[in-house]
């Protein structure tokens, strides 16, 4: 069995590595980290390439690829420390696509696929006391 990437997957990896190597330089990453901002220009470029929708079904505006392609992008974005909201959006899209209702998929996936909507993550906060019984 061949467990290596396909030619298309290697193309995704190479494209991501090259683009992020040019756009997500150490100086840019540091600038955005210190300012606590995201790189909006880079995010727009990634959206134009369809990256936020790589694993979202074509029926909802995505590319309809799979978790391997999604993982390749996540690895390359992590390698470059790209200051973009990709991971939170990808997680939101995966949860909605696989566990959301049809109404939720129709409402949220097209925006997540295009990058117009951005996923968010953080600890759940509740004012109610926790009950362990």
N, C-alpha and C positions, 0 to 999 in steps of 0.2 A: 504494500500500500504506500502511496505517496502522500505524506502529510505536509508537504510544502505548499506555499501559496500558488495559486493559478497565475497565469500571465496577467490577467486583469487585476488581481489583488496586488501583485508586485508593482503594476503601473500606479495604482492608488497610493501605495506606500512611497514610491519614488516621487510622485507628484507632490504628495503631502510633505515629505522630507525636504524637497527642494524649495517649495514655496515658503514653508515655515522657517527654513534656514535663512531665507532672505528677509522675511517680514517680521519674524519674532526674534529679533536680535537680543543679546544680553542687555544692551542699553535700553531698548524699548520695554523689555520685561521689567527691568528695574524702575524705569520711569512710571509705568502703570502700577507696579506694586507699591511704590512710595506714595503715589497719588490715590491709591485704592480705587482705580478705575479699570475699565475694560478698554481694549483697543477697538473702538467702533469701526475704524477704517478696515482693519483686518477682518472683523466680524462680517461686515458687508461683503467683502471679497469672498469669504468662505460661503456665505449665503448664496452669492451669485454662482458659485460652483456647485451648489446643491448639497453641501456637506451636512447641514442640520437634518436633512431628510434622507440620509443614506440608507437607513434601516426602516424607514416608514414606507408603508405600502404605496404603490403608485396610485391606487384608488383615492388616497388621501393627500396626494401631491408630492409624495416622496419618490425616491429612486427604486425602492423595492428590493434593495440588496439585503444582506444578512448581517448576523452578529459578527462574523469574521471581518467583514469590511468595516463595520462600526468599530471593532476592536483595533483594527489597523489605524484608523483615524485617531482614536483615543490615545494609542501609544505614541503616535507622532506628535500630537498636540501636547501630551505630557512631556515628551522628550524636549520640546522647545519651550516648555512652560508658557505657552501661548495664553495671553490674558484675554480670553474669550469665554462666553458662557456655554460652551459646547456640551460639556458633561452633564450639567444640570438639565439642559434641554433634551439630550439624548435619553437620560433616565426618565424624565417626564413622558417623553414620547413612547418609550418601551412599556411603561406601566399602563398608559392610556390605551395603547394599541392592543396589549395582551390581556388587560384586566378591566378596561373601561367599558362602559355601555356603548351601544351604537351611537347614541346621542352625543356622548362625550368624545368619541372618535371623530364624528362629523364636526363638532364644535372646535376642538383643540388641535387635531393633527395637521390640518393644512397650514395653520399659523406656525406651528413648531417646525414643520418641514421646510417652510420658506425662511424661517428665522425671524419672522415678524413678531412671533410670540417667543418668549424665553422662559424656560423652566427655572424653577427656584427650589432650593433645598435648605433645610435647616431643621433644628430640633423642634419637635411639636411642643407647643405651649398650651397648657390648660390651667384654668383657674380652679377647676374642681380638684378636690383632694383625691389622691390615688387610693384605690381599694385593692388589696392583695388577696381578699377572701374569695 
